[in-house]
Amino acid sequence: MAATQTNVTDISELPGLKQLWSETKGDSQICVAILDGPVDQSHPCFDGANLTRVKTTISENATVGRMSSHGTHITSIIFGQHGSNVPGIAPSCRGIIVPVFSDNRRGSLSQLDLARAINQAVEAGAHVINISGGQLAQATEADPMLAKAVKFCNDSNVMIVAAAGNDGCQCLHVPAALPSVLAVGAMNAQGLPFDFSNWGETYQTQGILAPGENILGAASGGGTALKSGTSFATPIVSGIVALLLSVQVQRGEKPDPNAVREAILKSASPCTPEAGSDCRRFLVGSLNIPEAYALISQGGTKELSEEKLEQEMIQPSEATDLNLEASANQLADTGEIVAEVITSELVSETVSNLENTMTVTPSQLATPAVTPSGVVASEDCGCNGAGAKSLAYVMGTVSYDFGTEARRDSFKQLMPYVAGEPPFPPNPYVLSQMVDYLEQNSYEAKSLIWTLNLELTPIYAIEPGGAFTEQAYHNLISALKGQIKPEDDPEYVSRVSIPGVLTGKSVRLFSGQVVPVIVPEVRGMYEWNVNQLVSMAVEAAKTATPPTATPQTANQHEEATRASLKEFLNRMYYEFRNLGQTSNERALNFAATNAFQAAQALTEATGQGMQLASIETEKSPICRMDSDCWDVKLKFFDPENDRRAKKIFRFTVDVSDLMPVTIGQMRTWSMSN
């Protein structure tokens, strides 16, 4: 499938695009995030473009490597300035560059890291997120963090546009196949689906075909290149979405990405029998700019069905690079759960002849690359007037890491022999031995990489700093000591909560995993066990809430409240576990660590024979100036009478500061089913 000049796709000739350009070339209020490789922003096509790179664990500058070439090409399709050698689709919109792929790392981008990047883009004010990559979906579920990040986008009315994948089969990719994402397949110059472009049942309701053959883009280091694949069809759709959102803004309307998504799907040109191809490969249909514009300009999307937003979650499995198949199989054999996200460049039958190709030229196609990444909070990107949050409020357990074999061995040599007959050498991986050593040599705590874990997965490195550094390390040692005690011990620690600031730095752990660094706020570092927290919350609620039970049933009521509160906390820890990075996540986590409000609600609800049905968060209409307030809403139902009105309890959490706080009083009301 060598590229030929006769098949070069001239984006400016897409039907309806010039007419759309006559109304807008993009509005500066509309923000598009590019989750890809580093971008060569010195390329002449970006002169005058409003692009801001945010800090991630991919810190290197753009090179002429594969991932930089990929990211630069993708970005230029949207933001290339008119009058340059690469005229982009929405050159006047704002752009957030979020590097997630690296030229220097040959490994995996976990779904957890992709979730970080998505959350970061939303917090930075993006309306559209372009992901020209994905992971083959076959047998396993998407990481819950990724699924939550995608849902957070939909709840925040942010659209993810993602590549459908280039496996050439009836198969799916995540995130493209996750609910509310707009998947993009590739078609050739004749308007037919490319043989390599994926199709599948989910794509039949949320996938669109766009040009993907020989798409002109900027080459990292200068010049231009032609590339093919669903990777390069994806930014075409993202650019059109940005233009349609700009039309809404310029007409005085609020930008509505969900409405634009529906308009694009509803207006798609369907497969016709004359096409002479399997109509399943056309997905919903091919991109139809004039009809999508008509729907948006006429307000015709308001009555569109929400059915497409309620598709079942696809269950993905690990994907392999053609060059890394053996190592992927080995990971599968060892039960490795870290999924790989691969860039969606074209994989053709000639790829075996191109294994050593580092860049794509008009006559060559590059093999897909697998690269590791991690994303941390960024500084103000200037998009939509909102900067990315740098605060975090997380729950989990603490652990430690050595980073290198040398650091591990240094601890082993310094730690004393363990008493016995005869004494035996120390093992720095035995928590009880490490705790004993740190309690006697607290200064050594600074030589460890402390981590905050969700179950067994490190999500942050904890790096105390400031005036209370010593106290922070003392708290970490104390938490570690409590975690290894028996569960019936009064000093047992089951969870910790840590508020802090994301620094923009990252560290590499001994395993090779890269995690962002958080500086903790000492006054908010708490440790607890569930039983103690339940007892304290129930006692506090009893003094604050008038008794609703008779003395004869008081003990039964209290036990029911305890059971309900344990259920609430377990759901918060497991069902709703999160990165504690976005505003609603911080509010949710604070509701679990400050269980007083929940206990109040549970005390009253259980007294009426009701049980907890759901836990939700939403932006609060009650807030103070310059604050960020979220409502935590608990809904209860009567298990013995489903016709009885449901009971709603709602309290507000302000997360604008390092330490979240509750404001106002608990509100409660009943609602019909």
N, C-alpha and C positions, 0 to 999 in steps of 0.2 A: 504494500500500500504506500508506495513512495509518493511523496507530495509532488504535485505538478502545478505549474503556474496557471494552467487553464482551469483548475478547480479551486483557486484561491477564493475564500469567502470574503466578499466585501461587505462588512457589517453595515456600512452606510446605506446599502441597497436593500436592506431588510424591508419588506413591505410595511409601510406605515411609519417607519422610524423617522424619515425626514419630516413628515407632517407633525409627528410628536415633538421633534426638535424645534419646529417653528413656534411651538408654545413654550417649551422649556428644555434646557440642556442640563437641568438639575437645579435644585434649590439647596442653599448652604445649610438649611435647617434639617435636611435629610442626611442621615449618617449611615454609611455602609461599612461593616467590619469585614476584613479579609483575614481568615484563619488559614495561614499557609506558610511558605518559606519566607526568609528575609527578602526585602524588596530593595532594589537599587534605586533609591529615590533621587539619585543624581542623574538619572537618565533624562535626556532632553524632553521626552514626552510628558514628564511630570512637572516641567517648569510652569508654575502658577497653580498647580494642583494643591488642594487643601488636605494634605495627608499628615497624620500623626502616628508615629510608632510608639507602642506602649511597651513597658518592661515585661519581659517574660524570662523563663530560664534559657531561652535561645538568645544569647547576648551578642553573638558575633555579627559583624557587618556582612552585608550581601557580598557574595563572591560570584564567580562564574560557574559555581557548582550546580548540581542538578536541582536542589531545592530552592536556591536563590533564583535560578532561571525560571522555575515553576511559579514561584510567588510573584516575581516581577512581571511575567507574562500575564498571569491572572489579573493582577492589579491594573495593568495598562489597558486591558479590555474595557474596564469600567471608567478609569480616571485619566486615561491619556487625553491630553489637551488638544482641542481642535486647532488645526494649523500646524501640528507636529506630524511626525511620520507615523504615529499611531493614534488616530482619533478615537477616543473612548466613547462609550455610550452615555455616561452621565458625568461629564467632566467637571460640572459645577457643584456636585454634591461633596460632602465631607467624607473622609475616609479614615478608618482606624486600621492600622497595620498590626496584627497580632501574630507574631512569628510562633509557629508551633512545630515546624519541621526544620531540621538543621542539616547543613552540608557536612558537618563534622561528626555527626553521630549516626552510627549504623545500628539501629535497634528498633524499639517499638515506641509508638505513641499510645499510651494507655487511654482507655475510654474515660478514666478518671481525669487525666490531664486535658482531654478534649472538653469534658464538662467544665473544668476550671476556665478554659478559654471562652466557652460560650457564656458563662456567668459574668466573666470580666467584660465581654463585649456588651452585654445587656446593661450592666452597671455603668458602663462608659457612655451610654446613650444611643447605642445603635438601633436603627429601625430594621435593618436587613443584615444578616450574617451569611457570608459566602463561604462554603466549605467544599472545596474541590478535592475531596478525599473521602475515604470511608473504609469500613471493615466488612468483609463478606459475612452475610448473615445466613446461618444454616440451622444450628442446633441449640445454641445456648442463649440465654436471655441477655439483653443489653445490661451493662452495669447500671445499677439503680441510680447512681449519681448522674450518669449521662441521660437516662430517661427523665430524671427530675429537672435537669438543666434544660432539656428540650421543652418540657411542660412549662417551666418557668418562662421561657420565651413566649409560648403561646398565651400564658396568663398575662404577660406583660405586653402583649400585642407586638411582638418582634418576630419577624419571619426568618426562618432558616431556609436557605436555598442550598441544596447539597447534590453532589454528583451521584447518579444512579449506579455507576460502576462499569467496568470494561471487561467483564468476564465472558461476555458473549453467551449468556445462558439465562434460563428462566430462574433467576436468583436475585437476591436483594442485598443491599448494603445498609449499614447504619452509619451515620444518622439518617440517611435519605428515607429509609423505610419506617422511621418512627412517626407516630401520629403528629399531625400539624406541620410537618416538614414538606417543602415543595421539592420533589425529586426531579432531576434533569437528566434526560437521556440525550444521545447525540444522533443527528441525522446528517446525511451527506449532501453534496451540492444539488442532487436531484430531489431532495426532500424526502428521501427514504431512510428508515432507521439503519444505522451502521450495524454490521454483523456483530461487532464487539460490544454494542450497547446493551446493557442488561434490561430484562423485562420481568414482570411478575405480578401476581394478583394485587398486591398493595399498590404498586405503581399504576394499576389501571384506574385508581381513584385519586392518586395524589402525585402523578408524574406527568411531565411535559417534555416534548421533544424540542430541541433547539439546534441550530447549526453547530456542527462540531468538526468540520473538515477544513484543515489548513487555515486556521484562524490566525490572523496577523496579530502580533504582540511585541512588546519591547523585550529585547534580550539583555540580560544582566551584563554590565560592562559596556553597553552601547550597541547600536544597531537594532535590527528586528529579526524575528523568526516566525515561521509558520508551524503551528502545532495542531494536532488532532486528538480528540478524545472527549469524554464526558466532562473532564476537568475544565475544558475550554468552552464547552457549551454552557456550563453553569454560570460564569460571570456575565454572559449575554443576558440570561434571564434575570440575574440580580440587578444588572444595569437598567433593564426595562422596568423592573419593580421600583427602583429608585426614581425613575422618571415619572411613573404614575403616581407615586407618593408626592413628588414635587408638584404635579398638577393639582392634587388635592390641597396642598399648602397654598399655592398661588391663588386658588379660588376661595381662600378663607376657611377651608375645612381643616379638621384635625386629621393628620396622616393616619391611615388605617391599614396597616400591612395585612391583617387578616382578610379585609375586604378585597384588597388587591390580589391576594392569593386566590380567593374564590373567583374573582373576575377572570384571571388568567386561565384557571381550570375550566370554567364554564364556557369561555370563548374559544377554547382550543379547536383547531380544525381536525375533525375526526378522520380516521382511516376510511378510505373508500375501496370498494372491490377492484376498481381500476388500478389501484396501487400495485397489485400483483405481489403482495407481501402478507405475511402473517400479521393480522391486525393487532394481535396482542403486543407486538413489538412497538406499536405506535403509542403505547401507554394511554393516557387520556386523549392525546392528540398532539399536534404540533403547534408551536407558539403562533398566536394570531394577534399581532399588535393592534391593528385597527379595531377589532372587535373588543379586545380588552379595554382599550381606551374609551370606546363608546360606553361600555358598562360603567366604567368609573365616572366619566363625565356626566352620564345621565342618572347616576345614583342607583343603578340597577342591581347593585350587589346586596342591597339590604334584605331582600327576600330569598337570597340563596340559602340552600340547605346547609346545615351544620354537619351533615352526615359524614363528610370527608374528614372532619376533625375528630371523629370518634372511632377510628379504625383500631383494631386490636394491635397491641405492640408486637412487632416482629421479634423473633428469637434468633439473634445472631450467634455465629460461632467465630472462632479465631480465623483470621485470614492470613495467607502466606504470600510473600513476595516470591516470584518465580525463582529468584536466586537464593532464597532462604527457606525452601521447602523442608529441607532436612532438619534444620534447627526448629522449625515450627512443629514438626512431628514430634521432636524430642520434648518440646514444651507440653504438647498434648499428652504425651505419655507420663509426664511427671505431675499432671493435674494443674499446670500453670493456668491461672485465671486472668492474667493480664492480657487484654485484647490488643490487637495491633490495628492501627489506623493507617491505611496506605494511601498515597496520592493516586488520584484516578487518571493517570496518563494512559495512553493507548497501549494495549498489549496485543500485538498481532502475531500471526504465525511466523513472521520473520524475526521475532524477538531474539531467537537463539543466536543470530548473527550480530546482535547489537549489544551483547552483555557488557562490553567495556565502554560503550558510548556514554559520555558524560553530559552532553548537551544535545538538544534537538535542533536539527537543521531542516530546511525544506525537503531534503531527500532522505532524512533519517528519523526514526522513532525511538525514543528512549524507553527503557524498561522502567517500571514503577519502582520507587525507592521507599524503604521503610525507615523512618527516623524517629528518635525519641523526642519527647518534649515535656515541658511542664509550664504552667501559666501561673503568674502571681498578679496581685493587684497592681494597678498602674497609677501614674500621676494623671492629672487632668488632661484629657484628650481634646477638650474644647468642643466636643460634639454635643449639639443640642443644649448647650449651656450646662451640661452635667459632667462632672469628672467621675472617674472610676473610684469606687470605694476602696480605701486601704485598711478598713477596720475588719476585724474578725471576732466572732464569739463562738467558740467551738467546745464540743463535749467529746469525751473519749477516755482513753487511758494513756499514761505516759510510759515511755520506754527510752532506751538509749541505743546509740549506734557508734561504732568506732571509726567508720569512714575508710580506714585502710588497715591492712594487716599489721603494719608497723605500729600503729597506735594501739591496736588490740594487744600485740605482744608486749608493748611497754607496760600496759596495765597488768598483764600476767606476771611480768618480772618484778613489779613493784608490790603486788598484793602478797600478803603473808601466807605461809603454808597453813593449811586447814588442820586443826587439831585431830589427832587420831593415833592409832597404833599400827604402823608408824604414821606420822603426819604425811599428808598428800598434797601435791601441787594445787594451787588455786585455779579456778576456771572462771574467767571474767564474764562468761555467759550465764553463770548461775546467779540468779537475782539476789538470793540471800547473801552470798559472798560479796557481791558488789555493794549491796546496801551497807553491810558491816564496814567495808573498806571506806566508803564515802562518808559515813558518819564519823569515822576517825580522821579522815583526810578530806574535809569538805572542799578544799581548794581544787581537788582533782575533778570535781563536777564540771568545771569549765573546760576540761580536756575531752569531754564526751560530746557527742551530738545528741541532744535530747529531742525526742520526737513525740508528737501527739498522734495517737493511732485510733482509727476506727476498726474495731476488732483487731486483726493482725496487720492492717494496712497503714503504714505511716502516711499522713496527709500534710503535716507541717513539721518543720524543724523549729524547736523553741530555743531562742537565743536571748537570754536575759540581758538587759542593759540599763543604764541610768543609775540613779542614786540607790535603788533598792535591789541591785543585782544579787547581792549575797542572800537576801531574803528570798528572792525568786528561786535560786538554786536550792535553798533549804526546803522550800515548798515542793520542789520536784523530787527531792530525795525522800521527803515525808510521804508523798503520794505513792512513790515506787514501793516504799516499805509497807504501806497499808494495803497495796494491791496483792501482796504475796501472803497476807495473813488469811487464816480460815474465815469463811463467810460468816460464821457465828461469833467471830471475835468482835467486840465493840469497836475496835480500831480498824476493822476491815474497810477498804476503799474500793468501791465498785466503779465509780466514775469521777472524773475531774472536769471542771469547766475552766476555760482560759480565755479571757478577753485579751486582745492585743492589736498591734499594728503590723500589717504586712510590709516588709522592708523593700521589696523589689529585688532582693537577693535570693539565691537558691543554693542548696548544698547537694552534693552527691553522696548517697549512702553507700555502705559497704556492698550492698546488692547491685549497685549501679543505678538504682532509682534516684531521680532528681526531685526534690521537694522544695517548696518555697519556705522562706524563713519568716517567723513571726516573733516580734518582741512582746513579751507578755506584760500585762498590767497587773502588778502584784496584788492590789486591793481587790481584784476580782477573781483571783485564783482560789477556787474552792475544791474540796474533796469531800465525798460523802459515800454512804451506802444507802441502798434503796429503803431498807427497813427504818433506818434513822430518819431519813428525809420524810417518809410517810408519817412517822410518829409525830415529828415536829409540826408538819403541815396540818395534820388532823387536830392536834391540840390547839394550834393557833386558830383554826377555823371554828372550833367549838366555842372559843371565847368571843369570836367576832360575829357568830351567827346565832340568832335566837333558836333554842332547841325546838325541833319539830316533832320529836318522838316522846312518848310517855316514858317514865322511869323504867317501866317493865321491859321496854324494847330498846332502851338506850344502847345496851351492849351490842345487840344485833345490828342496830343502825351503824354503830362505830365500826364493827367488823366489815359491814358492807361497804362503808366509805373507804376503809383501808384497802379492801380488795379492788375497788374501782380505781383508787389512786395508783396502786401498783400497776394496774392495766394501763392507765394513762401514761405513766412513766416508761413502761416497757414499749409502748407504741411509739413514744417520742424517741427512745433510744434506738429502736430497730426499724420501725416502719418509716419514720421520718428523718432518719440520720442524714446528715448533710455536711457540707464543707464550712458552714458558719460564715460565709463570705458575703452573700447578698443580704439586703435589709430584712426580707421576710424570714430568711433562715436564722438570722441573729435573734429576731423576735421569738421565733418558735423555740430555739434553744434556751432562751432566757425563761420562757414559760415553764420549761422542764426543771431548770435549776432553782427557780423561784416559785415553788409549787403552791404557795399560799392561795393565789387566786383560783387555781384549779381545785384545791381542796375545798374552798368555799362553795364552788359550783357543785362539786361532787357530794358534799354534805347535804346540800339542799335537794339535789336531784335524787340521790339514793333514798332520802327520807320520803320521797314520793313514789318509790318503787321503780325509778327509771334507770336506764343504763346508757353509757356513752356510745354514741353512734359515729361521730366524726369529729375531726380536729382540722380547722382551716385557718389560714391567715389571709388578710386582705388589707390593702392600703386604708388607713383610718381617715374618716372625715373629721375626726376630732384631733387637733394637733396644735402645737405652739409654733410661733414664728421661728423659722430657721431650724426646725426639728424634722425628724423622719419617723413618723408614727405608723404603727401597724396594729391592727386588731387581731387578737387570737380569739377564735370563735369555737365554742364547744357546743355540740348538738346532742341532745339526749332523747331517747325514745322509751316507750313502755313496751317491754317484751311480751306482755300478756294481753295487750290491747293495741293493735296496730292502727286503730281508728282514733286513738287519743292524740291530741295535739302534741307536737314535739316542743321541747323546752330548749331555748337558746340562751347561753351565757356568753358574754363578750367583754373582754377587757383590753386595754390599749397599752402598748409598749413603745416607748420612745428609744430608738436605736441610733440617735445622732451622735452620741458620745461613746467613748470606749466601753463604759459600763452602761448597758441598757437599764431603763427604769420604767416602772409602771406609772401611768398618769390617770387621774380620774377614778371613778368608782366602777365596780362590776355592774354591767347592765344585763338585764334578763327579760325575756318575753316569751310568749308561746306563739306557735305558728301551726297552721293546719298542714296536713300532709299534701 
